[in-house]
């Protein structure tokens, strides 16, 4: 798996370095490439390389995260995997390799066609507009767009699967209302969680659409607002995952780890800092700020529900069992679910803390 990451990085670097090859043809290509990619009029005192200066980087961070958003949901498929210890790490590496390679190609090539970065940057369908710029507004562009649409629809199903699993698990553990973890009597799927999540998403999409029309926003800006709302939750999750990784490494250094991170604690630290920077950057774009505030309000309501209701109904998840019992429990493949309770952990801890009195000698 490490070799695949290295190979993919080499391929991306090779693709990038191809632009730097000397020669008259390449110099013409380079001039054309720069003219289209760097055609955004710079602000006063700025350059075409960074037309909005260093500050312009931060509003773009959420869009960069969108290249990789939801890859972290892949472990939710562990229960459907034949061998999670082998399959989940391999699938994650393959997924990241694919995203790195295709993301780099889109980032480098798509702004170099048509009207350049200035036009693509405000497009609601940048990839399709790139196809039309290359092939024209004809059947070839439509077919390629249809292939891209198939991938987009596949990602919809993946996200539906992920939010259904997340909602079901959080409800079963007591963080969400219990009725969200009700499963279908015949199919055994979390149908209530799936339907509830779909209704919330549909309501947000319709609400943002009409609010955008009322405010005179372009279609691309409406999509951007929804993207910012999604990234808000994602970067909080990323920061918490990085913190959890570091805490597990330090507090439980000897537990069995089927897969070890290539970059370890320092890599998780850097990723956590990037996530926090991305979280702050979400508030740097005034156009999308109302959507972020709405998502923040949703988080606050969730915290209030947990503080007054949810925390009194908690049931340990396998992950919590594993952490609280120092790795002794929380193995659903061999123990099942819900075998350890909070009171049991307290009793075990008391037994550990009690030291037998020494028998006096003499």
VEXPA-28549 format. One line per field, with one value per residue (C-alpha): residue number from 1; residue in one letter; x, y, z. Coordinates in steps of 0.02 Angstrom, whole numbers, plus 32768, in hexadecimal, padded with zeros to 4 digits. Example, Ala and Ser with C-alpha at 12.3 -4.5 7.8 and 13.67 -1.06 7.14 Angstrom:
! VEXPA-28549
pos <- 1  2 $
code <- A  S $
u <- 8267  82AC $
v <- 7F1F  7FCB $
w <- 8186  8165 $
END
This chain:
! VEXPA-28549
pos <- 1  2  3  4  5  6  7  8  9  10  11  12  13  14  15  16  17  18  19  20  21  22  23  24  25  26  27  28  29  30  31  32  33  34  35  36  37  38  39  40  41  42  43  44  45  46  47  48  49  50  51  52  53  54  55  56  57  58  59  60  61  62  63  64  65  66  67  68  69  70  71  72  73  74  75  76  77  78  79  80  81  82  83  84  85  86  87  88  89  90  91  92  93  94  95  96  97  98  99  100  101  102  103  104  105  106  107  108  109  110  111  112  113  114  115  116  117  118  119  120  121  122  123  124  125  126  127  128  129  130  131  132  133  134  135  136  137  138  139  140  141  142  143  144  145  146  147  148  149  150  151  152  153  154  155  156  157  158  159  160  161  162  163  164  165  166  167  168  169  170  171  172  173  174  175  176  177  178  179  180  181  182  183  184  185  186  187  188  189  190  191  192  193  194  195  196  197  198  199  200  201  202  203  204  205  206  207  208  209  210  211  212  213  214  215  216  217  218  219  220  221  222  223  224  225  226  227  228  229  230  231  232  233  234  235  236  237  238  239  240  241  242  243  244  245  246  247  248  249  250  251  252  253  254  255  256  257  258  259  260  261  262  263  264  265  266  267  268  269  270  271  272  273  274  275  276  277  278  279  280  281  282  283  284  285  286  287  288  289  290  291  292  293  294  295  296  297  298  299  300  301  302  303  304  305  306  307  308  309  310  311  312  313  314  315  316  317  318  319  320  321  322  323  324  325  326  327  328  329  330  331  332  333  334  335  336  337  338  339  340  341  342  343  344  345  346  347  348  349  350  351  352  353  354  355  356  357  358  359  360  361  362 $
code <- X  X  X  X  X  X  X  X  X  X  X  X  X  X  X  X  X  X  X  X  X  X  X  X  X  X  X  X  X  X  X  X  X  X  X  X  X  X  X  X  X  X  X  X  X  X  X  X  X  X  X  X  X  X  X  X  X  X  X  X  X  X  X  X  X  X  X  X  X  X  X  X  X  X  X  X  X  X  X  X  X  X  X  X  X  X  X  X  X  X  X  X  X  X  X  X  X  X  X  X  X  X  X  X  X  X  X  X  X  X  X  X  X  X  X  X  X  X  X  X  X  X  X  X  X  X  X  X  X  X  X  X  X  X  X  X  X  X  X  X  X  X  X  X  X  X  X  X  X  X  X  X  X  X  X  X  X  X  X  X  X  X  X  X  X  X  X  X  X  X  X  X  X  X  X  X  X  X  X  X  X  X  X  X  X  X  X  X  X  X  X  X  X  X  X  X  X  X  X  X  X  X  X  X  X  X  X  X  X  X  X  X  X  X  X  X  X  X  X  X  X  X  X  X  X  X  X  X  X  X  X  X  X  X  X  X  X  X  X  X  X  X  X  X  X  X  X  X  X  X  X  X  X  X  X  X  X  X  X  X  X  X  X  X  X  X  X  X  X  X  X  X  X  X  X  X  X  X  X  X  X  X  X  X  X  X  X  X  X  X  X  X  X  X  X  X  X  X  X  X  X  X  X  X  X  X  X  X  X  X  X  X  X  X  X  X  X  X  X  X  X  X  X  X  X  X  X  X  X  X  X  X  X  X  X  X  X  X  X  X  X  X  X  X  X  X  X  X  X  X  X  X  X  X  X  X  X  X  X  X  X  X $
u <- 8000  808F  80D6  8030  8036  80E8  80C0  8027  808E  8113  808F  8045  80F1  8119  8079  80A4  8159  811F  80F1  81A5  81F8  825E  823B  81E6  8142  813E  8167  80D0  8067  80A9  807E  7FCE  7FB8  7FED  7F7F  7EE4  7F0A  7F45  7EC0  7E69  7E82  7EF0  7EBF  7F20  7FD1  7FBF  8002  7FB1  7FF8  7F96  7F16  7EC5  7F65  7F89  7EDD  7E8D  7ECE  7E5E  7DB3  7DF1  7E22  7D71  7D6A  7E12  7DD0  7D3F  7DBA  7DCB  7D2C  7CD8  7D6D  7D6F  7CC4  7D0C  7D28  7C6B  7C6B  7CD2  7C3D  7C1D  7CD2  7D0E  7DB4  7DAC  7E5F  7E9D  7E13  7DF4  7EAA  7EBF  7E1E  7E50  7EF9  7EAB  7E29  7EAA  7F19  7E89  7E58  7F0A  7F28  7E82  7E78  7F24  7EF5  7E52  7EA7  7F31  7ED3  7E20  7E48  7EB7  7E28  7D98  7D94  7E1A  7E18  7DAF  7D1E  7D32  7D3F  7C8A  7C41  7BBF  7BFB  7CB6  7CE0  7C54  7C85  7D36  7CF8  7C93  7D2B  7D92  7D11  7C8E  7BD9  7BB5  7B9A  7C4E  7C46  7B9A  7BD6  7C6D  7BFC  7B88  7C1B  7C45  7B8F  7B93  7C25  7BCA  7B2F  7B9C  7BE2  7B2F  7B09  7BAA  7B81  7ACF  7B18  7B91  7B14  7A9B  7B21  7B5B  7AAC  7A7F  7B1E  7B0C  7A56  7A7C  7B03  7A8A  7ACF  7A37  7981  7962  78E0  7968  79B8  791A  793F  78CC  7874  789E  7934  798B  79C7  79C5  7937  78FF  79AF  79BC  7914  7932  79DD  7998  790D  7988  79FA  7968  7926  79D2  79EB  793F  7952  79FE  79C1  7931  7995  7A1C  799F  7958  7A06  7A37  7ABC  7AFE  7AE5  7B9D  7B91  7AFC  7B5D  7BF2  7B86  7B4D  7C02  7C38  7BB0  7BED  7CA4  7C7A  7C47  7CD2  7D63  7D22  7D1E  7DCE  7E14  7DC0  7DFF  7EB0  7EA3  7E5D  7EEB  7F6F  7F1B  7F0F  7FC5  7FFC  7F83  7F79  8020  801C  7F70  7F64  7F67  7F44  7F7C  7FF4  7FF4  8088  809C  806E  804B  80A1  803A  7F9A  7FD1  7FEF  7F49  7EEF  7F3A  7F07  7E56  7E4D  7E90  7E0C  7D87  7DB9  7DC6  7D0F  7CE2  7D52  7CD7  7C48  7BD9  7BD2  7BD7  7B1A  7B1D  7BAF  7B53  7ABC  7B27  7B77  7AC8  7AA0  7B3D  7B0F  7A60  7AAE  7B22  7A90  7A2D  7AC1  7ADF  7A2B  79E9  7A63  7AED  7A72  7A49  7AF5  7B1E  7BD5  7C04  7C8D  7D07  7CDC  7CE7  7D92  7DD3  7D89  7DC1  7E72  7E57  7E13  7D63  7D10  7D2E  7C80  7CBE  7CE0  7C7B  7BE2  7B9B  7B76  7BD1  7C24  7BC9  7C09  7BE9  7C50  7CE3  7CD6  7CD5  7D6D  7DCA  7DA4  7DE7  7E87  7E9A  7E81  7F28  7F29  7F70  8017  8015  8081  811C  8158 $
v <- 8000  8076  8053  8086  812E  8149  8117  8188  821A  81FB  81F8  829C  82EC  82A9  82F6  839C  8398  837B  8433  8463  8404  8479  8491  850E  84AE  84A2  855A  8585  850D  8559  8609  85D3  8573  8607  867D  8616  85DB  8686  86F0  8728  87E6  8803  8878  8918  88F0  8834  87C5  874F  86BB  86EC  8768  877E  876F  86F5  8719  86D5  8627  860F  861E  859C  851B  84D3  84B4  845C  83EC  83BC  8358  82DD  82F6  8257  81E2  81D5  8181  80E4  8089  808A  7FF7  7F8E  7F23  7EF6  7EC9  7E14  7E45  7EF8  7EF5  7ED9  7F21  7FCB  8007  7FCA  801C  80BF  80C1  809B  8123  81A4  8175  818D  8234  8278  824C  8284  831C  8357  8341  83A2  842B  843F  8425  845F  8519  8517  8506  8573  8619  85E3  85F1  8690  8633  8588  85D7  8612  857D  850D  847A  8498  83EA  83EC  849B  845C  83CE  8449  84BA  8428  83C8  844E  844B  83A5  82EC  82C7  8345  8306  8251  827F  82E5  824F  81E3  8267  826B  81B0  81CA  8259  81ED  8162  81DE  820E  8159  814D  81E7  81A8  8105  8165  81DC  814C  80E9  8180  81B2  8100  80E8  818D  8169  80B9  8100  8182  8220  8232  820B  814F  814A  8171  80C5  8062  7FE3  7F9B  7EFD  7E9A  7EED  7F18  7FBD  8063  80A5  812B  8175  816F  81C5  8248  8275  8281  82F6  8366  836D  8390  841B  846C  8461  84AC  8531  8565  8569  85E0  864A  8657  868E  8710  8751  8751  86CC  866C  85AF  8594  85FD  8598  84F8  8549  8573  84BE  8487  84FA  84B1  8400  842C  847F  83D7  837B  83E4  83D7  831A  831B  837F  830B  8270  82B2  82D9  822A  81DC  8239  820E  8155  8150  819E  814A  809D  8084  7FC6  7F9A  7F30  7F9E  7F41  7FDB  8062  8111  813B  81E6  81C1  8242  82D4  82B4  82B4  8355  83AC  836D  83AA  8458  845E  842C  84B8  8536  84FB  8510  85C5  85E5  85B8  8661  86C2  86BF  8737  86ED  8641  8679  866B  85B2  8595  85F0  8580  84E5  8529  8542  848C  8455  84BF  8474  83C7  83F0  8430  8390  8328  8391  8387  82E3  8278  8263  820F  8187  8155  80A2  807A  8060  7FE2  8072  80B8  800C  7FF5  809E  8097  7FE3  8003  7F8F  7EFB  7F08  7F57  7ECB  7EB0  7E28  7DB8  7E02  7E4E  7EF9  7F48  7EC8  7F4B  7FD3  8070  8027  7F8C  7FFB  8058  7FB3  7F72  8013  8008  7F56  7F91  8023  7FB9  7F73  7EDA  7EFF  7EAF  7E2A  7E63  7DF9  7DC8 $
w <- 8000  8024  7F77  7F27  7F7F  7F46  7E92  7E8C  7ECE  7E4B  7DC1  7DFB  7E05  7D57  7D13  7D63  7D29  7C76  7C73  7C98  7C08  7B9C  7AE4  7A6E  7A6B  7B26  7B3A  7ACE  7B34  7BD5  7B9C  7B6C  7C0F  7C79  7C15  7C3C  7CEC  7D26  7CCF  7D6F  7D7D  7E16  7EA1  7EBA  7EED  7EC8  7E3D  7DC0  7E21  7EBE  7E7B  7F26  7F8A  8017  8061  7FC3  7FEB  8082  802C  7FAE  8032  8045  7F89  7F90  801C  7FAB  7F40  7FD1  8036  807A  8060  811E  8117  80C8  8170  8186  810E  8187  81B9  8102  80E3  80E7  8138  817C  81BC  810A  809C  80ED  80E8  8035  7FFD  8052  7FFD  7F54  7F6F  7FA1  7F0E  7E96  7EE3  7EE5  7E2F  7DE6  7E58  7E1F  7D68  7D7B  7DDF  7D5D  7CBA  7CD1  7CED  7C51  7BD4  7B9B  7BF4  7C6E  7D2A  7D23  7CCF  7D1F  7DCC  7DCA  7D6D  7DC0  7D53  7D39  7CF9  7C78  7C40  7C2B  7BBC  7B53  7B3E  7AFA  7A93  7A74  7AA9  7A54  7A70  7AA5  7B34  7B66  7B6C  7BD7  7C48  7C57  7C8E  7D10  7D45  7D65  7DDB  7E30  7E49  7E8F  7F0E  7F3D  7F67  7FC9  802F  804B  808C  80FB  814A  8166  81C1  8225  8259  8287  82EE  834A  836F  83AC  841F  8466  8416  83A2  83C9  83D4  834A  82CB  82E9  82C2  8239  81B5  81F5  8158  8105  81AA  8160  81C2  8155  81D0  81D6  8118  80FD  8185  8140  808F  80C8  8123  808B  8015  8086  808D  7FD1  7FAA  8030  7FF4  7F40  7F61  7FDA  7F56  7ED2  7F48  7F6A  7EB3  7EC5  7E2F  7E25  7E4A  7EE7  7F25  7F0B  7F63  7FFA  8009  7FF6  8084  80F4  80D0  80EB  8192  81DD  8184  81C6  8278  8260  8218  82AB  8329  82CD  82CF  8389  83AA  8347  83AC  8452  8425  83F1  8496  850E  84BD  8465  8472  842C  8390  82F4  8250  81F1  822A  81E1  8172  81C3  8278  82FE  82A6  8209  826E  82C2  821C  81D7  8274  8262  81AA  81DC  825D  81DF  8164  81E9  8208  814C  8135  8182  810B  807A  809D  8014  8064  8119  813B  810D  8183  820E  81F0  81FE  829C  82E5  82BB  8319  83B0  83B5  83AD  843D  84A5  8481  84B9  8556  8595  854C  84E8  8569  85E1  8561  8523  84F1  84D2  841D  83F2  83DA  8486  84D5  8488  84C5  8575  8596  8557  84C3  8529  84E0  844A  83CC  837F  830A  83A1  8431  83DF  8409  84B1  851D  858A  85EB  863F  86EC  86BF  868F  8736  8795  8736  8759  8813  8817  87C6  883E  88DC  8916  898A  8A35  8A5B  8AE4  8B75  8B90  8C3D $
END
